[in-house]
Every structure is written in C-alpha cells, then in structure tokens.
C-alpha cells in the first residue's frame, strides 16, 4: 500500500524531478547490480526508486515523465553536490538506445563493464535456468539462438516493433558482440563520456576500479565499508569443447573491439 502511494506521488511530482548524471548501461551479467549497490552508498550519490527503469529499451513506450518519476526531486540536489544515476544493463544492447539516450540526456556519463563474452553467455543461461525459463542444455540453446532471434535485431535497428522477449532473453551469443554495440554508441557520444573496463578487472580489484569510476564521475574519493557481491550465482564449469567453440566465434569480434578501444582484454 505504502509502495503504491509513493509511486503515485512520484508520478504526480515527475515534472519536479531530476534526470540522471550517469547511466550504467551494461553489459548484462557483467556486474552492474553489484556496482550500483556500491555507488549509491557514496554520500554524494542519491538512490532512485528502481535501479533499472529500463526506459531506453523495454519501456520506451512510456512517456518521458514516467522515466523522470524514478528520480529524486530537484530540491534534493540543492542539499549538496549530489549525483544520481541508474543501471539498466540491457541498454547497451538495444540498437535504438544510443539515439534515445542522446536525445534525452546528451551530457550523461556512461559506465560500461564488459565481461568475457563466453563467460557472460554461460552466466546468462544459468540465470534463466534458475528462473525456470530454460530447460535444455547450454549447447542446445546456442543452436536455438539464431532461430529464436530471427530478424529481430535488424527490425529494432529500423525502429520497428518486434519480439522483445527473444531479443532480451535468448540473445546469449549476440549480447557478446560488444564492438558492434559500442560502435553504435560512439556515433552519438564522444569517448570522454564513457568509462569502459572489464568485469574481470572490477571483481579482481573492486576498490581500485571503484575509485577510477568515482574520479570519472567527479566525486570525492570514498570507499564503502565492504564490497559484497550483490548477485552471486554458482554453476558447473562449461564443457571445454563448448568454450573452444565460443572462443573461436568471438575471436574476430574481440580483435575488432581491442582495436576500437585501443586495449586488449586478453579474452
């Protein structure tokens, strides 16, 4: 009841609410949930109603004021040098998202944590398996993916309505083609508005990467009391032959990514 009342109040006051200073746009299963939990502990970062409004991908049919209603009132910003942001990890993947973000918040800072695409795909699969949405093997879903996706990415690129369910849920391999996704974003935003690192670096040196992101956002140095993984999940290792197959598939895309970013992630 109280939650519904608060949501109604937020929508009614949406014209008086701020817009985001930063977006954590992905990648899916790359650590965005943990990162967002850490960043909102900073004394100069405000929490929002829901960390992942998914406005620029799932919910773009909603009016702009619906999106704005997720953020704090503008007077909260007057209480100090505060920032606010959100973490919709599907945003990087939607082909229309860069244009949509640019049209609404062109000065926003964009944070990207890219995970080894082989491991990302396997984690994605096990996430859906735990939810009961996948019942066949990982190897089988990889075979099913082209048929499930069909022309959906091309259709969404042309701003046509399409089947978002398969696009978002069954894009195990497609989501790991980071170079294609970032090329679309770089058409709209200059490189200096991006912070890009790997999930592997983030988890190996969480405090170090956290401080780099804090500096990127222009916030004072500060660390949470601890860095607890907010979204852990365990599963059996991938079959070696499946890993080899995926590594071979991603190899040319990863090389293009390294060239685009000027850094080799060693995947």
Secondary structure, DSSP 8 states (H G I E B T S, - for coil): -HHHHHHHHHHHTGGGB---SEEEEE-TTSSHHHHHHHHTTSTTEE--S-S---TTTTTTTS-HHHHHTTS-BHHHHTTTT-EEEE--TTTTT-TTHHHHHHHH-TT-EEEEEE--HHHHHHHHHHHHHHTTS--S-HHHHHHHHHHHHTTHHHHHHTT----HHHHHHS-TTGGG-HHHHHHHHHTTS-GGGEEEEEHHHHHHSHHHHHHHHHHHHT------S----SS--------HHHHHHHHHHHHHHHHHHHHHHT-----
